């Protein structure tokens, strides 16, 4: 069985001056500010809706992730047409 990476919370005041990137991930560069704001608004809205009806935290995160996949798929379909 694969074990998950342990969580090591760090207070923001202890962050190094450089950009922190999670293991095996990279930052999206060149994303317009308006798009970032819209994506954040969508994610927070989904999280709020889930929280208000008592959905567990992990399920709320999954809903946000699946929404991102759905939006990405829809954009890919638009590009194909």
Phi, psi and omega in degrees: 000133179283132178265143178286156176294141177291153179269129179236085181294140179231131177296139182307332180291344181262357180300141173293162183294337181283176180281130178267128180232129178300152179306136179063026178228161175224161181278144174280125181250147175080015178279124181301146182302321181298319180294317178300316179297317179296316180296320178296317179299318179297313182297316180293323178297317178296315180299318180297314180300316180295316181296321182294338178254009174083022178289137178301152183306312182299321179291323177296317177297321177297321178298319178296315180298312181295326176297318177299318177297318180297315179295319178297319179295319179298320178294321178296322178294323178295322179293329181286338184271000000 
